[in-house]
Amino acid sequence: MSRQSRQDRDEDSSDKVRLDKWLWAARFFKTRGLAADAIDGGKVHYDGFRAKAAREVKVGARLRITKEDGEWEVVVKAVSGQRRGAPEAALLYEETEEGRKRRELQAEQRKAEFGIRDHGMGRPTKRQLRDIKRFTGNW
């Protein structure tokens, strides 16, 4: 009975990767725990349905991932359970054109809702607070 090296076993098992591990490897989430929490919270849909963390990821699957920075719609191009650099992680998926446009539109809307205020129109400065206190007599 021969023993397989660790690398050989990793290559054999790379065909089957859990969804939370794939999301972590593709750098959508910083940790697997955050990925699993997002999946449990209904923020990740696999082929149009709510997913579970243990779901096996397959090439060609469509994922919808909702995060603070917008909603990502991606198609899985490759399966990997190993986290690598951002350029390599970007090769694991391809963002759909309509998903990218929607995410950019959402970013513009968030930026517009934030608003622009004139200089000095925010909170009073320390000097202005002293003047207010002196004027109202609450010194």
C-alpha positions as CSV (number, residue, x, y, z in Angstrom):
1,M,0.0,0.0,0.0
2,S,1.7,3.2,-1.1
3,R,1.2,6.5,0.6
4,Q,0.3,9.5,-1.5
5,S,2.1,12.7,-0.8
6,R,0.2,15.6,0.6
7,Q,0.4,17.6,-2.6
8,D,-1.0,14.6,-4.6
9,R,-3.9,14.3,-2.1
10,D,-4.6,18.1,-2.4
11,E,-4.7,17.8,-6.2
12,D,-7.1,14.8,-6.1
13,S,-9.4,16.6,-3.7
14,S,-9.4,19.9,-5.6
15,D,-12.3,18.7,-7.7
16,K,-14.5,18.8,-4.6
17,V,-14.4,22.2,-2.8
18,R,-16.9,23.5,-0.3
19,L,-18.6,26.8,-1.2
20,D,-17.3,28.6,1.9
21,K,-13.8,27.5,1.1
22,W,-14.1,28.6,-2.5
23,L,-15.4,32.0,-1.6
24,W,-12.4,32.4,0.8
25,A,-10.0,31.2,-1.9
26,A,-11.5,33.6,-4.5
27,R,-11.0,36.4,-2.0
28,F,-14.6,37.5,-1.6
29,F,-14.2,37.1,2.2
30,K,-11.2,37.5,4.4
31,T,-11.9,34.3,6.4
32,R,-13.8,31.1,5.9
33,G,-15.9,32.0,9.0
34,L,-17.1,35.2,7.4
35,A,-17.9,33.3,4.2
36,A,-19.9,30.7,6.1
37,D,-21.7,33.5,8.1
38,A,-22.6,35.2,4.8
39,I,-23.9,31.9,3.3
40,D,-26.0,31.1,6.5
41,G,-27.3,34.7,6.4
42,G,-28.7,34.2,2.8
43,K,-26.1,36.5,1.2
44,V,-24.9,33.9,-1.2
45,H,-27.1,32.2,-3.9
46,Y,-25.9,29.3,-6.0
47,D,-27.6,28.9,-9.3
48,G,-30.5,31.1,-8.1
49,F,-31.1,29.3,-4.8
50,R,-29.9,29.9,-1.3
51,A,-26.8,27.9,-0.6
52,K,-25.3,26.0,2.3
53,A,-21.6,26.3,3.3
54,A,-20.9,22.6,2.5
55,R,-22.3,22.9,-1.1
56,E,-19.8,21.5,-3.6
57,V,-18.8,24.2,-6.1
58,K,-18.7,23.2,-9.8
59,V,-17.3,24.9,-12.8
60,G,-20.0,26.9,-14.7
61,A,-22.1,27.6,-11.6
62,R,-23.6,31.1,-11.2
63,L,-23.1,32.8,-7.8
64,R,-24.8,35.9,-6.5
65,I,-22.8,37.3,-3.6
66,T,-24.2,40.3,-1.6
67,K,-21.6,42.3,0.3
68,E,-21.3,45.9,1.7
69,D,-19.7,47.1,-1.5
70,G,-22.5,45.7,-3.7
71,E,-23.9,42.6,-5.3
72,W,-21.5,40.4,-7.3
73,E,-22.8,38.1,-10.0
74,V,-20.1,35.6,-11.1
75,V,-19.6,32.4,-13.0
76,V,-17.2,29.9,-11.6
77,K,-14.4,29.3,-14.0
78,A,-12.1,27.1,-11.9
79,V,-12.3,25.3,-8.5
80,S,-9.6,25.7,-5.9
81,G,-9.6,25.4,-2.1
82,Q,-6.2,27.1,-1.7
83,R,-6.0,30.9,-1.1
84,R,-3.5,32.6,-3.4
85,G,-2.7,36.1,-4.5
86,A,-5.4,38.4,-5.9
87,P,-4.4,38.0,-9.6
88,E,-4.6,34.2,-9.3
89,A,-7.8,34.4,-7.3
90,A,-9.4,36.5,-10.0
91,L,-8.9,33.6,-12.4
92,L,-11.3,31.4,-10.4
93,Y,-14.4,33.4,-11.6
94,E,-15.7,35.7,-14.2
95,E,-18.0,38.6,-13.3
96,T,-21.1,38.8,-15.5
97,E,-21.5,42.0,-17.5
98,E,-25.0,42.9,-16.1
99,G,-23.7,42.2,-12.6
100,R,-20.8,44.5,-13.1
101,K,-23.0,47.3,-14.4
102,R,-25.5,46.9,-11.6
103,R,-22.7,47.0,-9.0
104,E,-21.2,50.2,-10.5
105,L,-24.6,51.8,-10.5
106,Q,-25.2,50.9,-6.9
107,A,-21.8,52.4,-6.0
108,E,-22.7,55.6,-7.8
109,Q,-26.1,55.7,-5.9
110,R,-24.3,55.3,-2.6
111,K,-21.9,58.1,-3.4
112,A,-24.8,60.4,-4.4
113,E,-26.8,59.6,-1.3
114,F,-23.8,60.4,0.9
115,G,-24.0,64.0,-0.2
116,I,-21.6,66.8,-0.4
117,R,-21.5,69.5,2.1
118,D,-19.8,72.8,2.0
119,H,-16.6,73.5,4.0
120,G,-17.5,74.5,7.6
121,M,-21.1,73.2,7.4
122,G,-20.5,70.1,9.5
123,R,-19.9,69.9,13.3
124,P,-18.8,73.0,15.0
125,T,-15.0,73.4,15.5
126,K,-13.5,73.7,19.0
127,R,-13.4,77.5,18.6
128,Q,-17.0,77.7,17.5
129,L,-18.1,75.6,20.5
130,R,-16.3,78.0,22.8
131,D,-18.0,81.0,21.2
132,I,-21.4,79.2,21.5
133,K,-20.9,78.5,25.2
134,R,-19.7,82.0,25.9
135,F,-22.7,83.4,24.0
136,T,-25.3,81.2,25.7
137,G,-23.7,81.6,29.1
138,N,-23.1,77.9,29.7
139,W,-19.4,78.4,30.3
